[in-house]
Amino acid sequence: MGSCEAGGCNAIEAGVAPLACYTCRKFHAWADAPHADLLENLLEEVDQLKVSGHEAVAETKTSTIVAISDLLERIRQDQEKIDG
């Protein structure tokens, strides 16, 4: 999904990568990674959490959803600049 400029990050070992990475300022996302697929899966997870009555848990995913959405928009804009 990307790389981390910090090094020594424990997100992988903690089992929270790649989702936690999207909200980290040191994360450098790869433009060709499947960010849209990850976002789609996350949105489905949020829907399932809400249906099962876990709205508070679903709400914790909001910042990651926004971060991935923003990233996808930046990638789209960068691609438009390249394509002309």
N, C-alpha and C positions, 0 to 999 in steps of 0.2 A: 504494500500500500504506500510505503514511503520509507524515509529514513529519519534518524534522530541525530541532530547535531550535538546533543549533550553527551551521548555515550554514557554508559553506566546506568541507563534507565532500566528499571525493573518491571516495566509494563508486560513484557513477554513472560517473564518468570511468574509474575502475579496473575497472569491469565486475563489481563484486561486489554491487551493489544489486539487488534488495532483500534478499537473504539476509543479508548482513552487517549490515543495519540492525536486524534483530530482536534482536540481542544487544547493541546499543548503547543505553546508558542515556538518550541524548538523542532516541531515536526515539519518535515519537508516531504510533501505528498508527491508521488509520481503521477504525472499527467495521464499515463496509460493504464493505471490500476483500475480495478472494478469498483470504483467508489459508488456509482449509481446502484449497483447490485447490493452493496452493503447498506446503502440508505434504504432501499426497498425492503430488505430483510429487517432492518431496524424499525421501520414504520409498521411492518406486519407484527413485530414483537410488541410494539406499543399498543396496537389495536387489541391484541390478545390479552395483554395485561389489563387494559381498560374493561374488556368484556368480562374478565374474571374478577373484577372488583378491586384491582390493584392500581387505582389511578395515581396514587402517590409515587409508586415505583415507576410507572409510565412517565410521570413528570420529570424524573431524574434523567431521562434520555433526551430532553429538549435541547440542551446545549450542544450535544453531539449531533443531533439532527440539523440544527442550525449551522454548525461548523461544516458538516459534509455538504449541505446545500450551498453554502457560500463558496466552498471550494469548487464544487461543480460549476457554479456560475463563473468563477475566475478562470477555470480551465476553458469554458466555452468562449469567454471574451478573448482569452489569449489565442485560441484557435482561430477566431474571426480575424484577429490582427494578422496572423500568419497567412490565412487564406485570402485576405484582402477584401 
